[in-house]
Amino acid sequence: MSPTTEQSVLLSDDPPIDLRLSEPELEATRDRVVSFIADIVADAGAEGAVLGLSGGIDSTLTAYLAVEALGADGLHGVTMPAEVNDPDVMGDAERVAADLGIEYDVVEIEPITEGFRSAFPDAAADRMAAGNVSVRTRAVCLYLVANAENCLVLGTGNRAEAMTGYFTKYGDQAVDCNPIGNLYKMQVRQLAAHVGVPHDLVMQEPTAGMWAGQTDAEEMGLDYDTVDAVLAVHVDGGLSRDATVRELGVSAAAVDRVVELSERSAHKRSMPPAPER
């Protein structure tokens, strides 16, 4: 591995488990995702893809791989800042678009979401509810552009987010496909470094940007290295709770927290249910 992919993608010096891929695995993953994007766009008869650019590592990696798959002309980026978002992070999103040479729009969503807050002031006082409105508004904007241009909407979610429900239902997972959806967060950072994403973006503090100062780790109560590890060994891997605690050297409370997040969010990963016929 190169120094970047081998060392500096780790959030800590001693993660519970090392989920990094070997160099051949990285290249195979890169090729698989690029082919996936190209094939799904071609099979749909679409002209290209639309992607929401947040300035975070997930959307940045997806953009890099989409350009490999479709060319710069085949990807339309949309940056949709709200008042609560860090201007520097939004600037990173524009920087990614400029570096890749793709078409991109900057759409201020505050005037749109203000309509919801005015119509439902009591509900909008709830920080989580208001944050979810912003996320769902972005999905509407992306599909407006995608429909007008005969494009697909690319998702940016990773496996850690999907399995813990760390996304807004009918918001950031309202997409046509999730190219990096089977990668743990550690692997997202590693692949991003491998394809040339700038190091400051690779190691940026993950945030959903739903309110000022919000971070993923604070909201979940765990860092991504721990979430990745418990998912890989226990939830996905099937190792028992007690054996997982021993294997990873994490607390039983950490294992229980990841399981709780996964079980509580199961409805987010399924189609809306209907009674049996």
C-alpha positions as CSV (number, residue, x, y, z in Angstrom):
1,M,0.0,0.0,0.0
2,S,1.1,3.6,-0.5
3,P,1.7,5.6,2.7
4,T,-1.5,7.5,2.1
5,T,-3.8,4.5,1.8
6,E,-1.9,2.4,4.4
7,Q,-1.6,4.9,7.3
8,S,-3.4,8.2,7.1
9,V,-6.9,7.0,6.4
10,L,-7.2,5.6,9.9
11,L,-9.1,7.8,12.4
12,S,-7.1,6.4,15.3
13,D,-3.8,4.7,15.7
14,D,-5.4,1.5,17.0
15,P,-8.9,0.9,15.4
16,P,-10.8,-2.2,16.7
17,I,-10.2,-3.9,13.4
18,D,-8.4,-3.1,10.2
19,L,-10.8,-3.2,7.3
20,R,-8.5,-1.6,4.8
21,L,-8.3,-3.3,1.4
22,S,-5.2,-4.6,-0.3
23,E,-3.9,-2.7,-3.3
24,P,-5.4,-5.4,-5.7
25,E,-8.7,-5.2,-3.8
26,L,-8.7,-1.4,-4.0
27,E,-8.2,-1.6,-7.8
28,A,-10.9,-4.3,-8.2
29,T,-13.3,-2.2,-6.1
30,R,-12.6,0.9,-8.1
31,D,-13.2,-1.0,-11.4
32,R,-16.3,-2.6,-10.0
33,V,-17.9,0.7,-8.9
34,V,-16.9,2.5,-12.1
35,S,-18.4,-0.3,-14.2
36,F,-21.5,-0.3,-12.0
37,I,-22.1,3.4,-12.6
38,A,-21.5,3.2,-16.3
39,D,-23.8,0.1,-16.7
40,I,-26.7,1.4,-14.7
41,V,-26.8,4.7,-16.5
42,A,-26.5,3.0,-19.9
43,D,-29.2,0.4,-19.0
44,A,-31.6,3.1,-18.0
45,G,-31.1,4.9,-21.3
46,A,-30.0,8.0,-19.3
47,E,-27.8,10.8,-20.6
48,G,-25.7,10.9,-17.5
49,A,-26.0,11.4,-13.7
50,V,-26.8,14.0,-11.2
51,L,-25.0,14.1,-7.8
52,G,-25.5,16.2,-4.7
53,L,-22.1,17.5,-3.6
54,S,-21.8,18.3,0.1
55,G,-18.0,18.7,0.4
56,G,-17.8,15.5,2.4
57,I,-15.8,12.4,1.6
58,D,-18.7,10.2,0.5
59,S,-20.0,12.6,-2.2
60,T,-16.5,13.5,-3.2
61,L,-15.5,9.8,-3.8
62,T,-18.7,9.2,-5.7
63,A,-18.0,12.2,-7.9
64,Y,-14.5,11.0,-8.7
65,L,-15.7,7.5,-9.6
66,A,-18.6,8.9,-11.6
67,V,-16.3,11.0,-13.7
68,E,-14.2,7.9,-14.4
69,A,-17.4,6.1,-15.5
70,L,-19.2,8.8,-17.4
71,G,-16.6,11.5,-18.2
72,A,-16.8,15.0,-16.9
73,D,-19.6,15.8,-19.3
74,G,-21.7,13.0,-17.9
75,L,-21.9,14.3,-14.4
76,H,-23.9,17.3,-13.1
77,G,-23.1,18.3,-9.6
78,V,-25.5,20.3,-7.4
79,T,-24.4,22.0,-4.2
80,M,-27.3,22.9,-1.9
81,P,-26.1,24.9,1.2
82,A,-28.4,25.9,4.1
83,E,-27.7,28.5,6.7
84,V,-26.5,25.9,9.2
85,N,-23.8,24.5,6.9
86,D,-20.2,25.3,7.3
87,P,-19.2,27.7,4.4
88,D,-15.7,26.0,4.3
89,V,-17.3,22.6,3.7
90,M,-19.6,24.0,1.0
91,G,-16.5,25.6,-0.5
92,D,-14.9,22.1,-0.6
93,A,-17.9,20.9,-2.7
94,E,-17.3,23.6,-5.3
95,R,-13.6,22.9,-5.2
96,V,-14.3,19.2,-6.0
97,A,-16.6,20.2,-8.9
98,A,-14.0,22.6,-10.3
99,D,-11.1,20.1,-9.9
100,L,-13.1,17.4,-11.8
101,G,-14.2,19.9,-14.5
102,I,-17.9,19.0,-14.1
103,E,-21.0,21.2,-14.6
104,Y,-22.3,22.3,-11.2
105,D,-25.0,24.5,-9.7
106,V,-25.1,26.2,-6.3
107,V,-28.7,26.3,-5.0
108,E,-29.5,28.0,-1.8
109,I,-32.2,25.9,-0.2
110,E,-33.0,28.3,2.6
111,P,-35.8,30.1,0.7
112,I,-37.4,26.7,0.0
113,T,-37.2,25.3,3.5
114,E,-38.4,28.6,4.9
115,G,-41.8,27.9,3.3
116,F,-42.0,24.7,5.4
117,R,-41.0,26.5,8.6
118,S,-43.5,29.2,8.0
119,A,-46.3,26.7,7.3
120,F,-45.5,24.4,10.2
121,P,-43.7,26.6,12.9
122,D,-44.3,24.2,15.8
123,A,-43.1,21.2,13.9
124,A,-40.1,23.1,12.5
125,A,-39.0,24.0,16.1
126,D,-37.9,20.3,16.4
127,R,-34.2,20.4,15.2
128,M,-34.3,16.9,13.8
129,A,-37.5,17.4,11.9
130,A,-36.3,20.7,10.5
131,G,-33.0,19.1,9.5
132,N,-34.8,16.3,7.7
133,V,-36.8,18.9,5.7
134,S,-33.5,20.3,4.4
135,V,-32.3,16.8,3.3
136,R,-35.6,16.0,1.6
137,T,-35.6,19.3,-0.1
138,R,-32.2,18.5,-1.6
139,A,-33.6,15.2,-3.0
140,V,-36.4,17.1,-4.7
141,C,-33.9,19.5,-6.3
142,L,-31.7,16.7,-7.5
143,Y,-34.7,14.9,-9.1
144,L,-35.9,18.1,-10.7
145,V,-32.5,18.4,-12.5
146,A,-32.3,14.7,-13.2
147,N,-35.8,14.5,-14.8
148,A,-35.1,17.6,-16.9
149,E,-31.8,16.2,-18.2
150,N,-32.8,12.5,-18.5
151,C,-30.2,11.6,-15.8
152,L,-30.1,9.2,-12.9
153,V,-29.5,10.5,-9.3
154,L,-26.4,8.9,-7.7
155,G,-26.5,8.2,-4.0
156,T,-23.5,8.7,-1.7
157,G,-24.3,6.5,1.3
158,N,-21.9,4.0,2.6
159,R,-22.5,0.7,4.4
160,A,-22.0,2.1,7.9
161,E,-24.7,4.7,7.3
162,A,-27.1,2.2,5.7
163,M,-26.8,-0.4,8.4
164,T,-27.2,2.1,11.3
165,G,-30.0,4.1,9.6
166,Y,-27.8,7.2,9.5
167,F,-29.7,8.8,6.7
168,T,-33.0,10.6,6.2
169,K,-35.8,8.4,4.9
170,Y,-36.9,9.6,1.5
171,G,-34.0,12.1,1.7
172,D,-30.4,11.3,1.0
173,Q,-31.3,7.7,0.2
174,A,-34.0,8.8,-2.3
175,V,-31.7,7.9,-5.2
176,D,-31.4,5.6,-8.2
177,C,-28.4,3.7,-7.0
178,N,-25.7,3.8,-4.3
179,P,-22.3,3.2,-5.9
180,I,-20.3,3.1,-2.6
181,G,-23.1,1.5,-0.6
182,N,-21.2,-1.7,0.2
183,L,-18.1,0.0,1.5
184,Y,-17.4,0.6,5.2
185,K,-16.4,4.1,6.1
186,M,-12.8,3.2,6.6
187,Q,-12.8,1.7,3.1
188,V,-14.4,4.8,1.7
189,R,-11.6,6.9,3.0
190,Q,-9.0,4.5,1.7
191,L,-10.5,4.3,-1.8
192,A,-10.8,8.1,-1.9
193,A,-7.1,8.4,-1.1
194,H,-6.3,5.8,-3.7
195,V,-8.1,7.6,-6.5
196,G,-6.5,10.9,-5.7
197,V,-9.0,12.8,-3.4
198,P,-7.0,15.5,-1.5
199,H,-6.0,14.4,1.9
200,D,-7.8,17.2,3.8
201,L,-11.1,15.9,2.3
202,V,-10.2,12.3,3.0
203,M,-9.8,13.0,6.7
204,Q,-12.5,15.6,7.2
205,E,-14.8,15.2,10.2
206,P,-17.9,13.5,9.0
207,T,-21.1,15.5,9.4
208,A,-24.6,15.3,7.9
209,G,-24.8,19.1,8.2
210,M,-28.3,19.0,9.6
211,W,-27.6,21.7,12.2
212,A,-24.7,23.9,13.1
213,G,-21.8,22.0,14.7
214,Q,-23.4,18.6,14.2
215,T,-21.0,15.6,13.7
216,D,-21.8,12.0,12.9
217,A,-19.8,10.6,15.8
218,E,-21.6,12.8,18.4
219,E,-25.0,12.0,17.1
220,M,-24.4,8.2,16.9
221,G,-22.4,8.1,20.1
222,L,-19.6,6.2,18.5
223,D,-16.8,6.9,16.0
224,Y,-16.9,5.3,12.6
225,D,-14.0,2.9,13.2
226,T,-16.0,1.3,16.0
227,V,-19.2,1.3,14.0
228,D,-17.4,-0.3,11.0
229,A,-15.9,-2.9,13.3
230,V,-19.1,-4.0,15.0
231,L,-21.0,-4.1,11.8
232,A,-18.3,-6.2,10.0
233,V,-17.7,-8.7,12.8
234,H,-21.1,-8.9,14.5
235,V,-24.0,-7.6,12.4
236,D,-22.6,-8.6,9.0
237,G,-20.2,-11.3,10.2
238,G,-22.5,-13.1,12.6
239,L,-20.0,-13.4,15.5
240,S,-21.8,-13.5,18.9
241,R,-22.1,-10.4,21.1
242,D,-19.7,-11.7,23.7
243,A,-17.2,-13.0,21.2
244,T,-17.4,-9.6,19.4
245,V,-16.5,-7.8,22.6
246,R,-13.5,-10.0,23.1
247,E,-12.4,-10.0,19.4
248,L,-12.6,-6.2,19.0
249,G,-11.7,-5.0,22.5
250,V,-14.7,-2.8,22.6
251,S,-17.4,-2.4,25.3
252,A,-20.6,-4.4,25.3
253,A,-22.4,-1.1,25.3
254,A,-20.7,-0.2,22.0
255,V,-21.9,-3.4,20.4
256,D,-25.4,-3.0,21.8
257,R,-25.5,0.6,20.5
258,V,-24.7,-0.5,16.9
259,V,-27.2,-3.3,17.1
260,E,-29.8,-0.9,18.5
261,L,-29.2,1.5,15.6
262,S,-29.4,-1.3,13.0
263,E,-32.6,-2.8,14.4
264,R,-34.4,0.5,14.9
265,S,-33.6,1.5,11.4
266,A,-34.7,-1.7,9.6
267,H,-37.8,0.0,8.2
268,K,-35.5,2.5,6.4
269,R,-33.9,-0.3,4.4
270,S,-37.2,-1.9,3.2
271,M,-40.0,-0.9,0.9
272,P,-43.1,0.4,2.7
273,P,-45.0,-2.6,3.9
274,A,-48.6,-3.6,3.0
275,P,-50.9,-6.2,4.5
276,E,-51.0,-9.6,3.0
277,R,-53.5,-10.2,0.2
